[in-house]
Amino acid sequence: MGLQYVLEHPGTNYYGKESLGGRRYFTAVHAEVGRHNRCADCHNRQPGSPKQDFKVGDVMGGPVVRVPLAF
């Protein structure tokens, strides 16, 4: 959900709540944008990559942070 959001809204981060395994979480995703040709080249060579045509300036992933809303 969050990774898809940052892909569809370049330049923005995702903040929201989600349920996983019966627990509620606050989730934050920061878009990681490829700043150099070597970033795009490396991502394009990964066998599990969702695409092989990344360019400088594309969102190539990002850290996902989930914090439980109840302990």
Stockholm file with secondary structure:
# STOCKHOLM 1.0

chainA/1-71         MGLQYVLEHPGTNYYGKESLGGRRYFTAVHAEVGRHNRCADCHNRQPGSPKQDFKVGDVMGGPVVRVPLAF
#=GR chainA/1-71 SS CHHHHHHHSTTCCEEEEEEETTEEEEEEECCEECCSHHHHHHHHHCTTCSCSCCCTTSEEECCEEEEESCC
#=GC SS_cons        CHHHHHHHSTTCCEEEEEEETTEEEEEEECCEECCSHHHHHHHHHCTTCSCSCCCTTSEEECCEEEEESCC
//
